[in-house]
């Protein structure tokens, strides 16, 4: 009598795991756009199956604006939000930290450069206390953390010097957020706090959330150059100049979401721009336009520069306040470049300027 062979019946969960494994096998052969598609597919399947928790915004007092939503939707491990002043950076970072507080044992940490900045009125910790007041989240003043009914924790801290990192040496978080990242003392050394904290970004298998490193900031400050090199690609710089609101990828696992004042409908735009006009030119351009390319102490002065934006095939010429002063069809424009072969050093150039003054 012939023995009948039986096959094990595939369950929906086992079928899903098989699909996940199949997609993961493709990653060594994929380019970066394909890797992002694979990552997105993996996350969607994991969420629909229950293997990965779905993000929620139950504790946010308002819905995210479009650029904030783009930031919240990212599945990359690293993401950076911001550029100009007033685009809702603090809210976006706080929303991101709160997306998984319904998941048991989820742990999130938000950092500032030092405690005085962390505790300022209107700071991210102050805003969190306003958002979570009269909710079921419990604030611990001594430990500077919220504990949620699920057991999840949202903690606030700071890293001002290498020794400050050590207080987090035995901790683990699934979310680490950096408010005003350019204020931190960064650099490609063993003391870089941002890179060190990747060692604290981990989870056990029973915590079904993605690991996320998130940051928000304006251009400028001590960490400007490091942040620019890590997140701001040449494509992003061109896109910002042309006014293209999109997400830019450094690689498949690191993204930059630029945002400006106009991306935040809750802010009184005209009033805020009027206040920014009192700032020095370089600071003003960084905060008003999210300009990462403008440099201090360069031979080309910031006030010499002229700005434009693209509207289809039309180049719109702008003044220092962002008002349109002219327009022409780029297809009829002639492009040229000049090179100063007798260029002088910065020191000599500065001396000549003083003589003319």
C-alpha positions in Angstrom: 0.0 0.0 0.0 1.5 3.3 -1.1 2.0 5.8 1.6 0.3 9.1 1.0 2.6 12.1 1.6 1.0 15.0 3.4 2.1 18.6 3.1 1.9 21.0 5.9 -0.9 23.6 5.4 0.4 27.1 5.0 -1.1 29.6 7.4 -1.4 33.3 6.5 1.4 34.1 8.9 3.8 31.5 7.5 3.0 32.7 3.9 3.7 36.2 4.9 7.1 35.3 6.5 7.9 33.4 3.3 7.2 36.5 1.2 9.2 38.7 3.6 12.2 36.3 3.3 11.9 36.3 -0.5 12.0 40.1 -0.6 15.0 40.2 1.8 16.9 37.9 -0.5 16.6 40.5 -3.2 18.4 43.2 -1.3 22.0 42.3 -2.3 21.0 42.8 -6.0 18.9 45.9 -5.7 19.8 49.5 -6.4 18.9 52.2 -3.9 15.4 53.1 -5.4 14.6 49.4 -5.5 15.8 49.0 -1.9 13.4 51.7 -0.8 10.6 49.9 -2.6 11.5 46.6 -0.9 11.7 48.3 2.5 8.2 49.9 1.9 6.8 46.6 0.9 8.2 44.8 3.9 6.8 47.4 6.3 3.3 47.4 4.7 3.1 43.6 4.8 4.5 43.5 8.4 1.9 46.0 9.6 -1.0 44.3 7.8 0.0 41.0 9.3 0.3 42.2 12.9 4.1 41.5 12.9 4.7 45.3 13.1 2.5 47.7 15.1 0.6 50.4 13.2 1.6 54.0 14.1 -1.0 56.2 15.7 -1.3 59.9 16.6 -3.9 59.7 19.4 -1.9 62.2 21.6 -1.4 64.9 19.0 -3.7 67.9 19.3 -3.7 68.5 15.6 -3.3 66.6 12.3 0.1 66.8 10.7 0.7 69.2 7.8 1.7 67.6 4.5 5.5 68.0 5.0 5.1 66.7 8.6 3.1 63.7 7.3 5.9 63.0 4.8 8.4 62.9 7.7 6.1 60.6 9.8 5.6 58.2 6.9 9.3 57.5 6.4 10.5 53.9 7.0 14.2 54.8 6.9 16.2 54.3 10.0 17.5 57.9 9.8 15.5 61.0 8.8 16.1 64.7 9.1 13.4 67.4 9.0 13.6 71.1 8.5 15.6 73.8 6.9 13.8 77.1 7.4 12.4 78.6 10.6 8.8 78.0 11.5 7.8 74.8 9.5 6.6 72.9 12.5 9.9 71.0 13.3 9.2 70.6 17.0 5.7 69.3 16.4 6.9 66.9 13.7 9.6 65.4 16.0 7.2 65.1 18.9 4.6 63.4 16.8 7.2 60.9 15.5 8.2 60.1 19.1 4.5 59.5 20.1 3.6 57.3 17.1 4.1 54.0 19.0 3.3 54.9 22.6 0.4 52.4 22.5 2.9 49.6 22.1 3.9 47.9 25.4 7.6 48.5 26.4 8.2 51.0 23.6 10.8 53.5 24.7 11.5 56.9 23.1 14.1 59.5 23.9 14.3 63.2 22.8 17.5 65.1 23.2 18.6 68.8 23.3 22.2 70.1 23.6 21.8 71.0 27.3 19.2 71.2 30.0 18.6 74.9 29.9 17.5 74.7 26.3 15.5 71.6 27.0 13.5 73.4 29.8 12.9 76.7 28.0 9.2 77.8 27.6 8.0 76.5 24.3 10.8 73.9 24.1 9.9 70.4 23.0 9.6 69.1 26.6 7.4 72.0 27.5 5.2 71.3 24.4 4.9 67.7 25.3 3.7 68.6 28.7 1.1 70.9 27.1 0.0 68.1 24.7 -0.2 65.4 27.3 -1.8 67.5 30.1 -5.2 65.9 31.2 -4.4 62.7 29.3 -3.7 59.2 30.7 0.0 59.8 30.4 1.8 60.3 33.7 4.6 62.8 34.1 7.6 62.0 36.3 9.2 65.4 37.1 12.4 63.9 38.6 13.1 61.6 35.7 11.8 63.9 33.0 9.6 61.3 31.4 6.0 60.3 30.5 4.7 56.8 31.2 1.7 55.6 29.2 -1.0 53.0 30.1 0.7 50.6 27.7 3.9 50.8 29.7 5.6 52.8 27.0 7.9 55.7 28.0 8.8 59.0 26.4 11.9 60.5 28.1 13.8 63.8 27.7 17.5 64.3 28.1 20.6 66.2 26.9 24.2 65.6 25.7 26.5 68.5 26.1 29.8 66.8 26.5 31.3 63.3 26.0 30.6 62.3 29.6 26.9 63.0 29.2 26.7 60.1 26.7 27.5 57.6 29.5 24.2 58.1 31.3 22.6 56.3 28.3 25.2 53.5 28.1 23.0 50.7 29.4 19.7 52.0 28.0 17.9 51.0 24.9 15.4 53.0 22.8 13.4 52.3 19.7 13.2 56.0 18.9 15.9 58.7 19.4 15.0 62.3 18.4 17.4 65.2 18.2 15.8 68.6 18.5 18.0 71.3 16.9 20.7 68.8 15.8 23.0 71.6 14.5 23.4 72.9 18.1 25.2 69.7 19.1 29.0 69.3 19.1 29.3 66.9 16.2 32.2 65.6 14.2 33.7 62.4 12.8 35.3 61.3 16.1 34.6 58.8 18.8 33.0 61.6 20.8 30.2 62.3 18.3 27.0 61.9 20.4 24.8 61.3 17.3 26.8 58.3 16.1 27.3 57.0 19.7 23.5 56.8 20.2 23.1 54.3 17.4 24.5 51.8 20.0 21.4 52.5 22.1 19.0 52.1 19.2 17.8 48.5 19.6 14.8 46.3 20.5 13.8 42.9 21.6 11.7 40.7 19.3 8.6 41.3 21.4 8.5 45.0 20.6 6.9 45.3 17.1 8.1 48.8 16.2 10.8 50.1 13.7 14.1 51.5 15.0 14.2 55.2 14.2 16.8 57.9 14.5 15.1 61.3 13.8 16.3 64.9 13.9 15.1 68.4 13.2 17.0 71.7 12.8 17.8 74.9 11.0 21.0 75.6 9.1 23.8 77.2 11.1 25.3 76.7 14.5 28.3 74.5 15.4 27.1 71.4 13.7 26.0 72.9 10.4 28.7 71.4 8.2 28.5 67.9 9.7 24.7 67.8 9.3 24.9 69.2 5.8 27.4 66.5 4.8 25.3 63.7 6.3 21.8 64.7 5.1 21.9 67.5 2.4 22.8 66.1 -1.0 23.5 68.2 -4.1 20.1 67.1 -5.5 18.5 68.5 -2.3 20.3 71.8 -2.7 19.1 72.2 -6.3 15.6 71.2 -5.2 15.5 73.8 -2.5 16.7 76.5 -4.9 14.0 75.5 -7.4 11.3 75.3 -4.7 10.7 71.5 -5.1 8.9 70.1 -2.0 9.9 66.5 -1.9 11.8 64.0 0.1 15.5 63.5 -0.7 17.4 60.3 0.0 21.1 60.1 0.8 20.8 56.4 0.5 18.0 53.9 0.9 18.2 54.2 4.8 18.7 57.9 5.3 16.4 60.7 4.2 15.9 64.5 4.3 12.5 66.2 4.4 13.0 70.0 3.7 10.4 72.3 5.1 9.9 76.1 5.2 7.7 78.6 6.8 5.1 78.3 4.0 4.7 74.6 4.9 3.2 75.6 8.3 -0.3 77.1 7.8 -0.6 77.7 11.6 2.0 80.4 11.6 1.3 84.1 10.8 3.6 84.2 7.8 3.9 88.0 7.2 4.5 88.8 10.8 7.2 86.1 11.2 9.0 87.2 8.0 8.9 90.8 9.2 10.8 89.7 12.4 13.3 87.7 10.4 14.2 90.8 8.4 16.0 92.2 11.5 18.6 89.4 11.4 22.0 89.5 9.8 22.0 88.4 6.1 23.4 85.0 6.5 21.3 84.0 9.5 18.2 85.5 7.7 18.8 83.5 4.5 19.3 80.3 6.5 16.1 80.7 8.5 13.9 82.2 5.8 14.9 80.0 2.9 16.5 77.0 4.6 19.7 77.8 2.8 22.4 75.2 3.6 24.9 76.4 1.0 25.5 79.9 2.2 28.7 80.2 4.3 30.1 82.7 6.8 33.3 84.6 6.1 33.3 83.6 2.4 34.7 85.8 -0.4 31.3 86.1 -1.9 29.1 88.1 0.5 25.6 86.9 1.2 24.1 90.3 0.4 25.5 90.1 -3.2 23.4 87.0 -4.0 20.2 87.0 -5.9 17.5 84.4 -5.6 15.0 82.7 -7.9 12.5 79.9 -8.1 11.3 77.8 -10.9 7.6 77.7 -12.0 7.5 75.3 -14.9 9.8 76.7 -17.5 9.6 80.2 -16.0 12.4 81.6 -13.8 10.9 84.0 -11.2 13.5 86.5 -9.9 13.1 87.3 -6.2 14.3 90.1 -3.9 15.7 89.7 -0.4 12.3 89.5 1.1 11.1 86.7 -1.3 8.9 89.0 -3.4 8.9 88.4 -7.2 10.6 91.2 -9.1 10.6 89.7 -12.6 10.2 86.6 -14.7 11.5 85.1 -17.9 11.4 81.8 -19.9 14.4 79.7 -19.0 14.5 78.3 -22.6 15.4 81.8 -23.9 18.1 82.4 -21.2 21.8 82.2 -21.9 23.9 80.6 -19.2 27.5 81.6 -18.6 30.2 81.2 -15.9 33.1 83.3 -14.9 36.4 82.4 -13.4 38.7 84.8 -11.6 42.2 83.5 -12.5 43.8 86.3 -10.5 41.8 85.5 -7.4 43.3 86.7 -4.1 43.3 85.2 -0.7 40.5 85.9 1.8 42.8 88.0 3.9 43.8 90.2 1.0 40.2 90.5 -0.2 39.1 91.6 3.3 41.9 94.2 3.4 40.8 95.6 0.1 37.2 95.9 1.3 38.4 97.8 4.4 40.5 100.2 2.2 37.4 100.9 0.0 35.3 101.5 3.1 
